Amino acid sequence: MLQNIGIPGLILTLIIVLIIFGPSKLPEIGRAFGSTLREFKKSTRDLVVDDANTESSKNKD
């Protein structure tokens, strides 16, 4: 779905977001999105490590 957006779609989306939220809110929204994405990546990485540890402990037994 996101492969078909292209540059004009991204520009249009940015303009709509700018109109809806205003320029003063964009940095705050960006920070919130970044911290959410960072937390998601950390949780995913922790799950993968836990799964790998579980698999290795099962293989030892």
N, C-alpha and C positions, 0 to 999 in steps of 0.2 A: 504494500500500500504506500509506504513512504518513498519507494523508488521512483514514483511517477510525479513527485511534487515539482522538482526543478527550481531554477533560480526565480522565475516570475512568481511562482507559488510561495516561495519563502519570503520574497519582498512583500507580497500582498498580506501574508500572515503577520509579518512584522509591523506593517502599517496598521492593520486591524488591532493588534495588541497595543500599539502605541496610542491609538485613538481611545480604546476601552480603558486602559489603565493610566495613561498619561506618562510623561517622561520622568516624573519624580518617583513613581512606583517601580519602574523597570529594574533598577539595581537591586531593590529589595526582593523582587520576584526572582531575579537571577540568582541571588544568594540562597534563597530558600530552595530553589530547584537544584542548585549545586550541592547543597548539604544533603538534600534528600537522595540525590544520585550517589553521593559518596557513601551514605549509610547503606544504601541498597547494595553497592559493590562490596562493602565490608562484610555485610551479612552473607552475601553469596559466597565470598571467599572463605568465610568461617565455616559455612556448611560444606563446602568442597573439602576443606582440610579435615573436618570432623568425619566426613564420609570416608576419606582416604585412610584416616587413622583406624576407623572401625574395620575397614576391609583388611588392613595389614594385621590387625590383632586377630581377626578371624582366620587368616592364613597361617598364623603362627601356631594356633591350636590344633 
